Amino acid sequence: MRDGAARKTTRLPIRGVVFDVDGTLLLSNRSLGGYEVLPGAIEVLSTLKARHVPFALLTNGSAYPPAEQAAKLREVGLPIDDDQMITPSSIAADHMQRRGIRRTLVLGSIGVGQALRDAGIETVHTSEAGATEVGSVFVGWHPECGMKDIETACQAIWGGAELCVASDVPFFATKHGRTIGYSFAITAAIRRLTRAPMTLTGKPSIRALRFVARRLGVPVRALAVVGDDPIVEVLMARRGGATALAVTTGTTRREEWVQQARSRRPHGILSDLRDLLSWVGDADAEPARRPGAPAKSRLAPNRGAGRRSS
């Protein structure tokens, strides 16, 4: 580590990229529709694809199955394949298979459990018979959640089910500003009653980052994670030793990035998403500036944005 810390941490050259979606590539409305693609998003993804640089979109959104979500994004021009779209449900399916869990109670819309069913895991909902006789409870996007759902989940957990959670993030960026994350609120109620530990399958879990790394065939430390939230994408990247790159088009303004604690501070702020292209290949080299583009901010503790931090 730099800036007077006791030991050095070196980062590998960037060989793959993990993108946040909401606030980084696009903004949606509060109902997760009406997509507005953010500047540079189509160009950046198209360029990475042309350069054969592996990338994936990792969202904490669980409302839609990955293939359906990918199709929606292609409709607005984002050039992504189905297998490049990764949701917490994708990661939950992998986790449950590894744990030998064959049946789960889903607190969420019908799309939340599709990746689980595709993996051969039986899903049940609150109103179905035997809803508490499961190996796990999976909490995802559930705007219609009621007390009966929470009670059923608690009964399942008291019976030995593992609590798996798509997202423990309180807010996400939309066209209308910050919107609450439903699974955050639902999980808080369940844990207050049961005091159960949770298995987080979305960001900022290392589980999610490692899953993407395996999907891309790239070591975690050779990934760049691009996002708009210091307690989500940047924290995840820092924990895993990846390169954290921040945008200012979502929940966090430039001046707020500069003020973050070290564990939540990005290695660089992208003034324009297209500036990412100069980082790919060598995270430690001084990125070349795009013609006509303003210089990127570099962050260092107690020195504002004067240089890049490690």
C-alpha positions in Angstrom: 0.0 0.0 0.0 1.2 3.5 -0.7 1.0 6.7 1.3 3.0 5.6 4.2 1.3 2.2 4.9 3.5 -0.7 6.1 3.3 -2.9 3.0 2.8 -2.7 -0.7 -0.2 -4.0 -2.6 0.3 -4.5 -6.3 -2.6 -4.7 -8.8 -2.4 -6.8 -12.0 -3.0 -5.2 -15.3 -6.7 -5.0 -16.1 -7.9 -8.0 -18.2 -11.6 -7.9 -17.6 -14.3 -5.4 -16.5 -17.3 -5.7 -14.2 -19.9 -3.0 -14.7 -22.7 -1.9 -12.3 -25.9 -1.1 -14.2 -28.1 1.4 -12.5 -26.3 4.8 -12.3 -23.3 3.5 -14.3 -24.6 2.4 -17.7 -28.2 3.6 -17.4 -31.0 5.0 -15.3 -34.4 3.5 -15.0 -37.6 4.7 -13.3 -38.8 3.4 -9.9 -40.6 0.5 -11.6 -37.4 -0.6 -13.3 -38.5 0.5 -16.7 -38.1 3.5 -19.0 -34.3 3.0 -19.4 -32.2 6.0 -20.2 -28.8 5.0 -21.4 -26.0 7.1 -20.0 -23.4 8.8 -22.1 -20.6 6.6 -23.4 -22.2 3.3 -22.3 -22.8 1.9 -25.8 -19.5 3.0 -27.1 -17.5 1.6 -24.2 -19.2 -1.9 -24.3 -18.9 -2.0 -28.1 -15.2 -1.1 -27.9 -14.4 -3.7 -25.2 -16.2 -6.3 -27.3 -14.2 -5.3 -30.4 -11.0 -5.6 -28.4 -12.0 -9.0 -27.1 -11.8 -7.8 -23.5 -14.1 -9.9 -21.3 -16.8 -8.0 -19.4 -19.9 -8.6 -17.5 -22.8 -6.5 -16.0 -23.3 -7.3 -12.3 -26.5 -5.9 -10.9 -28.1 -6.2 -7.5 -31.4 -6.1 -9.3 -33.2 -9.5 -9.1 -36.6 -8.7 -10.6 -35.8 -10.2 -14.0 -34.0 -13.4 -15.0 -30.6 -12.7 -16.5 -31.6 -13.5 -20.1 -34.7 -11.3 -19.9 -32.7 -8.5 -18.4 -30.1 -8.8 -21.1 -32.8 -8.7 -23.8 -34.2 -5.5 -22.3 -30.8 -3.8 -22.3 -30.2 -4.9 -25.9 -33.4 -3.2 -26.9 -32.0 0.2 -25.8 -28.7 -0.4 -27.6 -26.3 -2.0 -25.0 -24.4 -4.8 -26.8 -24.5 -7.6 -24.3 -25.0 -11.3 -24.5 -27.2 -13.3 -22.1 -24.2 -14.8 -20.3 -22.7 -11.3 -19.7 -25.7 -10.4 -17.5 -25.3 -11.5 -13.9 -27.8 -11.1 -11.1 -27.8 -12.1 -7.5 -30.1 -15.0 -8.5 -27.4 -16.4 -10.7 -25.0 -16.4 -7.8 -27.6 -17.7 -5.4 -28.2 -20.7 -7.7 -24.5 -21.4 -7.8 -24.2 -21.1 -4.0 -27.2 -23.4 -3.3 -26.0 -26.0 -5.7 -22.6 -26.1 -3.9 -24.5 -26.3 -0.6 -26.7 -29.1 -1.8 -29.9 -27.0 -1.3 -32.7 -28.4 -3.5 -35.7 -26.4 -2.3 -36.0 -22.7 -1.4 -38.7 -20.3 -0.3 -38.5 -17.2 -2.6 -39.6 -13.8 -1.3 -39.8 -12.0 -4.6 -41.5 -11.6 -7.9 -41.7 -14.6 -10.3 -38.5 -13.6 -12.1 -36.4 -13.6 -8.9 -36.5 -17.4 -8.7 -36.0 -18.2 -12.4 -32.2 -18.7 -12.3 -32.8 -21.1 -9.3 -35.3 -23.1 -11.3 -33.0 -23.2 -14.3 -30.3 -24.7 -12.0 -32.7 -27.4 -10.9 -33.6 -25.9 -7.6 -37.3 -26.1 -6.6 -38.8 -22.8 -5.6 -41.9 -22.2 -3.5 -43.7 -19.0 -2.5 -45.5 -18.1 0.7 -49.0 -19.2 -0.4 -47.9 -22.7 -1.4 -48.0 -25.8 0.6 -44.9 -26.7 2.5 -43.5 -23.2 2.1 -41.5 -23.5 5.4 -40.1 -26.9 4.5 -37.1 -25.6 2.6 -33.3 -25.6 2.8 -33.1 -21.8 2.3 -35.0 -18.6 2.1 -34.0 -16.3 -0.8 -35.0 -12.6 -0.5 -35.1 -10.6 -3.7 -37.1 -7.8 -5.4 -40.5 -7.9 -3.7 -42.4 -4.7 -3.8 -45.6 -6.5 -2.7 -44.1 -8.1 0.3 -46.4 -8.4 3.3 -46.3 -9.6 6.9 -47.4 -13.1 5.8 -44.3 -13.4 3.7 -42.0 -12.3 6.5 -43.7 -14.6 9.0 -43.3 -17.6 6.6 -39.7 -16.8 6.0 -39.1 -16.6 9.8 -40.8 -19.9 10.3 -38.6 -21.5 7.7 -35.4 -20.0 9.2 -36.4 -21.2 12.7 -36.8 -24.6 11.1 -33.2 -24.5 10.0 -33.3 -22.8 6.5 -30.4 -20.6 5.5 -31.2 -17.0 4.8 -29.9 -15.9 1.4 -30.2 -12.3 0.3 -30.0 -10.7 -3.1 -29.1 -7.2 -1.9 -28.4 -5.6 1.4 -28.0 -2.1 -0.1 -30.5 0.5 1.1 -30.7 2.6 -2.1 -30.1 2.5 -5.8 -30.0 5.2 -8.5 -33.0 6.0 -10.7 -34.1 8.9 -12.9 -36.0 10.2 -9.9 -33.1 10.0 -7.5 -32.4 7.5 -4.8 -34.9 4.6 -4.5 -35.0 2.2 -1.6 -34.0 -1.4 -2.0 -36.9 -3.7 -1.1 -34.8 -6.6 -0.2 -32.8 -4.5 2.3 -35.9 -3.6 4.2 -37.4 -7.1 4.1 -34.1 -8.7 5.3 -33.9 -6.2 8.1 -37.3 -7.3 9.4 -36.5 -11.0 9.1 -33.2 -10.7 10.9 -34.6 -8.5 13.6 -37.0 -11.4 14.4 -34.7 -14.4 13.9 -31.3 -12.9 14.5 -30.2 -15.2 11.7 -26.9 -14.6 9.8 -27.3 -14.0 6.1 -25.6 -15.1 3.0 -25.3 -12.2 0.6 -25.3 -13.2 -3.1 -25.2 -9.7 -4.6 -22.7 -6.8 -4.2 -20.6 -6.0 -2.3 -20.0 -9.7 -1.4 -16.7 -11.3 -2.4 -18.8 -14.3 -3.4 -20.3 -12.2 -6.2 -17.0 -10.9 -7.3 -15.5 -14.3 -7.4 -18.4 -15.7 -9.4 -18.0 -13.0 -12.0 -14.2 -13.7 -12.2 -14.9 -17.4 -12.8 -17.5 -16.5 -15.5 -15.0 -14.2 -17.3 -12.0 -16.5 -16.8 -10.0 -13.6 -15.2 -8.3 -13.5 -11.8 -10.2 -11.2 -9.4 -7.1 -9.0 -9.0 -7.0 -8.5 -12.8 -10.6 -7.1 -12.8 -11.7 -3.5 -12.9 -15.0 -2.8 -11.1 -16.9 0.2 -12.4 -19.7 1.7 -10.3 -21.4 4.6 -8.6 -21.6 3.6 -5.0 -18.8 3.6 -2.5 -20.4 0.9 -0.2 -21.2 -1.4 -3.1 -18.9 -1.6 -6.1 -15.9 0.2 -4.7 -16.0 -1.7 -1.3 -16.3 -5.0 -3.2 -13.4 -4.2 -5.4 -11.2 -3.1 -2.6 -12.0 -6.2 -0.5 -11.1 -8.4 -3.4 -8.0 -6.6 -4.6 -9.5 -5.5 -7.9 -9.2 -2.0 -9.4 -12.1 0.2 -8.3 -13.2 2.9 -10.8 -16.0 5.4 -9.9 -18.5 7.3 -12.0 -20.4 10.4 -11.0 -23.7 9.6 -12.9 -25.4 7.7 -10.1 -25.6 8.0 -6.3 -22.2 9.7 -5.6 -20.9 13.1 -6.6 -17.2 13.8 -7.3 -16.7 15.7 -4.1 -18.2 12.8 -2.2 -15.9 10.3 -3.8 -12.9 12.4 -2.7 -14.1 12.4 0.9 -14.5 8.6 1.2 -12.6 6.5 3.7 -9.8 4.5 2.2 -11.8 1.2 2.1 -14.4 3.0 0.0 -12.1 5.2 -2.1 -11.8 4.3 -5.8 -8.4 4.1 -7.5 -9.7 6.6 -10.0 -12.8 8.7 -10.9 -14.0 8.5 -14.5 -15.0 12.0 -15.7 -16.5 10.3 -18.6 -17.3 6.6 -18.9 -15.3 6.4 -22.1 -12.2 7.2 -20.0 -12.3 3.6 -18.9 -10.9 2.5 -22.2 -7.5 4.0 -21.4 -7.3 1.9 -18.2 -7.9 -1.4 -19.7 -4.6 -3.4 -20.1 -2.5 -1.8 -17.4 -4.1 -0.5 -14.2 -0.8 0.9 -12.9 0.2 2.8 -16.0 -0.8 6.5 -16.3 -3.9 6.3 -18.5 -3.8 8.3 -21.8 -6.3 11.1 -21.9 -9.0 11.0 -24.7 -8.5 13.9 -27.1 -10.5 16.9 -25.8 -11.4 15.1 -22.6 -10.8 16.6 -19.1 -8.2 14.9 -16.9 -9.4 12.2 -14.6 -9.3 12.7 -10.9 -6.7 10.8 -8.9 -7.4 10.2 -5.3 -4.9 10.2 -2.4 -5.6 10.4 1.3 -5.7 13.9 2.7 -4.6 15.3 -0.6 -7.9 15.7 -2.5 -7.8 14.3 -6.0 -4.2 15.0 -6.8 -3.0 11.4 -7.7 -4.2 7.9 -7.9 -4.2 5.8 -4.7 -3.6 2.1 -4.3 
